[in-house]
Amino acid sequence: MLKWLGRQTLQMTSALGDFALFTGKSFYSSVKSRRLTRRIVRAFYEQGALCLPVILIVGIFTGLVLGLQGYYVLNRFGSDGLLGTLVSLSLVREMAPVLAALMLVGQAGSALAAELGIQRNSEQIAALETMGVSSHGYLVAPRLLAALLVFPLQTALFVVVGLWGGSLSGSLLLGVDSGIYWSAVERAVEAQDVRECFIKAATFGLLTMSICAYQGFNAHLCHSASGARAVSASTTRAVVLSSIVVLAADYVITSFLV
């Protein structure tokens, strides 16, 4: 048991070190990378425009559910006028950055891991390195730099759509006065809440895209499978690990900022 525990600890420490070096090398390589702006724009499209529908759909239904459940909870205490406070703070502080990050991981992150895994198996990454092109700077760095801005923007959109969903659920369906709802939203949300939301979103974006890129980039190191199965395994592992990291990082950041 002690040998197994020690072996697992060493493997985990080694993996964390490799991941940190991978992320650091990607950012360092971006300094010397050519045509970086063009590839960042493409990453904006992949993480922004392509993920926009899922952000809008999940955001509106999250707001509708929060408005519905929040109304019935507050109605027990005669506090219907606080529905805007409940919906806004729930979205800004917790649900918007977490759910937006999970949706982006499911679409953009999985696509990134699969793309890099296929490029590794087809030796495209090896070809780039043979030609003297930094694969970290060319393939990974633009995605990480784009995520630092795209994730906060998508989270802000999630919040706006979710607030409108809460308004529709509370005002149109349950009879809460719309003016009272939006007035409560304005009073409840402060600059500190918005700052915490953006910090979480940027952190989640950096961590999740780094994990997805790392898993896809090293798909050839998968011992349990090879070829297409290795790509599938690395993509699945990237999504699972990213989801866990989002929830763990959310707790750590909240514990420091509350």
PLY file of the C-alpha trace (Angstrom):
ply
format ascii 1.0
element vertex 258
property float x
property float y
property float z
element edge 257
property int vertex1
property int vertex2
end_header
0.00 0.00 0.00
2.81 2.41 0.88
4.64 1.62 -2.36
1.46 2.20 -4.38
0.76 5.46 -2.56
4.31 6.67 -3.11
4.22 5.71 -6.79
0.94 7.56 -7.32
2.25 10.63 -5.50
5.40 10.72 -7.63
3.39 10.28 -10.82
1.01 13.08 -9.86
3.88 15.40 -8.95
5.63 14.63 -12.23
2.43 15.25 -14.21
1.84 18.59 -12.47
5.41 19.61 -13.19
5.10 18.65 -16.86
1.83 20.56 -17.09
3.36 23.69 -15.54
6.35 23.52 -17.92
4.00 22.98 -20.87
1.92 26.04 -20.00
4.96 28.20 -19.29
6.66 27.16 -22.53
3.50 27.97 -24.48
3.38 31.52 -23.14
7.11 32.00 -23.61
6.95 30.74 -27.19
4.17 33.20 -28.02
6.67 36.07 -27.72
8.68 34.81 -30.70
5.76 33.36 -32.65
4.99 34.87 -36.05
1.50 35.76 -37.26
0.23 35.33 -33.73
-2.62 37.81 -34.17
-4.13 35.82 -37.04
-4.19 32.62 -35.00
-5.60 34.43 -31.95
-8.47 35.70 -34.12
-9.15 32.12 -35.20
-9.12 31.02 -31.56
-11.59 33.82 -30.79
-13.87 32.39 -33.44
-13.54 28.84 -32.10
-14.11 29.74 -28.45
-16.44 32.69 -29.02
-18.67 32.56 -32.09
-18.97 28.78 -32.26
-19.81 28.51 -28.55
-22.25 31.43 -28.56
-25.45 29.37 -29.12
-24.81 27.03 -26.19
-23.99 29.98 -23.91
-27.25 31.71 -24.85
-29.37 28.58 -24.44
-27.89 27.50 -21.11
-27.91 31.09 -19.83
-31.59 31.71 -20.55
-32.71 28.42 -19.01
-30.49 28.95 -15.97
-32.14 32.32 -15.40
-35.62 30.84 -15.88
-34.96 28.08 -13.35
-33.40 30.49 -10.83
-36.37 32.82 -11.16
-38.84 29.99 -10.72
-37.15 28.27 -7.79
-36.15 31.55 -6.16
-39.71 32.85 -6.26
-41.17 29.84 -4.47
-38.45 29.95 -1.81
-38.77 33.69 -1.18
-42.55 33.57 -1.33
-42.59 31.44 1.83
-41.09 34.35 3.73
-42.98 37.12 1.96
-39.82 38.39 0.27
-40.80 38.28 -3.41
-39.13 41.66 -3.97
-35.72 40.09 -3.35
-35.98 37.83 -6.38
-33.67 40.10 -8.39
-31.10 39.98 -5.60
-31.14 36.18 -5.47
-30.91 35.71 -9.23
-28.23 38.34 -9.81
-25.90 37.31 -6.99
-26.30 33.61 -7.79
-25.37 34.25 -11.40
-22.57 36.76 -10.93
-20.80 35.09 -8.02
-21.10 31.41 -8.86
-23.31 29.99 -11.57
-22.34 32.12 -14.58
-18.53 31.61 -14.46
-18.84 27.93 -13.56
-21.55 26.96 -16.06
-20.06 29.07 -18.86
-16.66 27.44 -18.30
-18.18 23.95 -18.32
-20.04 24.67 -21.56
-16.91 26.06 -23.20
-14.92 23.05 -22.07
-17.53 20.71 -23.51
-17.37 22.36 -26.92
-14.17 24.35 -27.46
-11.99 22.40 -25.01
-12.91 18.97 -26.34
-12.41 20.17 -29.92
-8.96 21.52 -29.01
-7.89 18.26 -27.34
-9.13 16.17 -30.28
-7.49 18.45 -32.86
-4.09 18.38 -31.15
-4.38 14.63 -30.60
-5.03 14.02 -34.29
-2.17 16.33 -35.25
0.12 14.41 -32.90
-0.91 11.01 -34.30
-0.56 12.19 -37.91
2.91 13.58 -37.07
1.97 17.14 -37.99
3.40 18.39 -34.69
6.64 16.50 -35.34
6.79 18.07 -38.81
6.45 21.57 -37.35
9.25 20.94 -34.90
11.43 19.50 -37.67
11.00 22.74 -39.64
12.07 24.73 -36.59
8.57 26.01 -35.77
7.62 26.02 -32.11
4.56 23.80 -31.83
3.75 25.34 -28.45
3.77 28.87 -29.82
2.02 27.97 -33.07
-0.72 25.63 -31.81
-1.21 26.22 -28.09
-0.33 29.82 -27.21
-3.06 31.48 -29.35
-5.75 29.35 -27.68
-4.52 30.23 -24.18
-4.25 33.95 -24.91
-7.71 33.99 -26.48
-9.21 32.13 -23.51
-8.07 34.87 -21.11
-10.45 37.28 -22.87
-13.12 35.03 -24.36
-14.09 33.32 -21.11
-14.84 36.61 -19.26
-16.81 37.90 -22.27
-18.84 34.73 -22.54
-19.45 34.79 -18.80
-20.68 38.40 -18.97
-23.06 37.41 -21.76
-24.22 34.46 -19.67
-25.01 36.82 -16.78
-26.99 39.23 -18.97
-29.01 36.46 -20.59
-29.57 34.78 -17.22
-30.87 38.02 -15.68
-33.37 38.39 -18.51
-34.39 34.78 -18.01
-35.00 35.44 -14.32
-37.03 38.51 -15.24
-39.16 36.54 -17.69
-39.76 33.78 -15.16
-40.48 36.12 -12.26
-42.31 38.99 -13.94
-44.24 37.43 -16.81
-45.03 34.05 -15.32
-45.20 34.67 -11.56
-46.34 38.28 -11.35
-43.31 39.91 -9.73
-43.12 43.61 -10.64
-40.46 44.12 -13.29
-39.32 47.45 -11.84
-38.81 45.90 -8.41
-36.86 43.02 -9.95
-34.39 45.20 -11.86
-34.09 47.65 -8.98
-33.09 44.76 -6.71
-30.54 43.64 -9.31
-29.02 47.13 -9.44
-28.77 47.38 -5.63
-27.39 43.87 -5.15
-24.54 43.68 -7.67
-21.43 45.58 -6.61
-18.06 46.13 -8.25
-16.48 43.48 -6.04
-18.95 40.87 -7.29
-18.20 41.71 -10.92
-14.46 41.63 -10.26
-14.75 38.21 -8.62
-16.79 36.95 -11.58
-14.17 38.06 -14.11
-11.29 36.70 -12.04
-12.97 33.32 -11.91
-13.75 33.36 -15.63
-10.19 34.23 -16.66
-8.73 31.63 -14.27
-11.09 28.95 -15.51
-10.26 29.80 -19.11
-6.50 29.54 -18.58
-6.72 26.30 -16.58
-9.21 24.48 -18.78
-7.68 25.38 -22.14
-4.22 24.49 -20.79
-5.46 21.11 -19.60
-7.24 20.36 -22.88
-4.20 21.41 -24.92
-1.87 19.40 -22.70
-3.95 16.23 -22.98
-4.28 16.49 -26.75
-0.63 17.45 -27.24
0.49 14.37 -25.30
-2.07 11.91 -26.67
0.76 9.73 -27.96
1.87 9.07 -24.37
-1.37 7.27 -23.52
-0.40 3.77 -22.37
-3.87 2.21 -22.45
-4.61 2.92 -26.12
-3.09 4.06 -29.40
-4.18 5.76 -32.59
-7.80 6.92 -32.68
-8.49 5.38 -29.28
-5.69 7.44 -27.74
-7.24 10.61 -29.15
-10.64 9.60 -27.75
-9.14 8.78 -24.35
-7.17 12.04 -24.15
-10.24 14.09 -25.15
-12.40 12.40 -22.53
-9.71 12.84 -19.90
-9.33 16.51 -20.83
-13.04 17.24 -20.39
-13.28 15.34 -17.09
-10.16 16.89 -15.57
-11.14 20.38 -16.73
-14.59 20.04 -15.17
-13.11 18.91 -11.86
-10.54 21.71 -11.91
-13.26 24.32 -12.56
-15.19 23.23 -9.47
-12.06 22.97 -7.32
-10.73 26.35 -8.47
-14.14 27.91 -7.86
-14.00 26.84 -4.23
-10.43 28.07 -3.76
-11.06 31.47 -5.36
-14.31 31.93 -3.44
-12.62 31.08 -0.14
-10.03 33.80 -0.75
-12.37 36.51 -2.08
-15.39 36.12 0.19
0 1
1 2
2 3
3 4
4 5
5 6
6 7
7 8
8 9
9 10
10 11
11 12
12 13
13 14
14 15
15 16
16 17
17 18
18 19
19 20
20 21
21 22
22 23
23 24
24 25
25 26
26 27
27 28
28 29
29 30
30 31
31 32
32 33
33 34
34 35
35 36
36 37
37 38
38 39
39 40
40 41
41 42
42 43
43 44
44 45
45 46
46 47
47 48
48 49
49 50
50 51
51 52
52 53
53 54
54 55
55 56
56 57
57 58
58 59
59 60
60 61
61 62
62 63
63 64
64 65
65 66
66 67
67 68
68 69
69 70
70 71
71 72
72 73
73 74
74 75
75 76
76 77
77 78
78 79
79 80
80 81
81 82
82 83
83 84
84 85
85 86
86 87
87 88
88 89
89 90
90 91
91 92
92 93
93 94
94 95
95 96
96 97
97 98
98 99
99 100
100 101
101 102
102 103
103 104
104 105
105 106
106 107
107 108
108 109
109 110
110 111
111 112
112 113
113 114
114 115
115 116
116 117
117 118
118 119
119 120
120 121
121 122
122 123
123 124
124 125
125 126
126 127
127 128
128 129
129 130
130 131
131 132
132 133
133 134
134 135
135 136
136 137
137 138
138 139
139 140
140 141
141 142
142 143
143 144
144 145
145 146
146 147
147 148
148 149
149 150
150 151
151 152
152 153
153 154
154 155
155 156
156 157
157 158
158 159
159 160
160 161
161 162
162 163
163 164
164 165
165 166
166 167
167 168
168 169
169 170
170 171
171 172
172 173
173 174
174 175
175 176
176 177
177 178
178 179
179 180
180 181
181 182
182 183
183 184
184 185
185 186
186 187
187 188
188 189
189 190
190 191
191 192
192 193
193 194
194 195
195 196
196 197
197 198
198 199
199 200
200 201
201 202
202 203
203 204
204 205
205 206
206 207
207 208
208 209
209 210
210 211
211 212
212 213
213 214
214 215
215 216
216 217
217 218
218 219
219 220
220 221
221 222
222 223
223 224
224 225
225 226
226 227
227 228
228 229
229 230
230 231
231 232
232 233
233 234
234 235
235 236
236 237
237 238
238 239
239 240
240 241
241 242
242 243
243 244
244 245
245 246
246 247
247 248
248 249
249 250
250 251
251 252
252 253
253 254
254 255
255 256
256 257
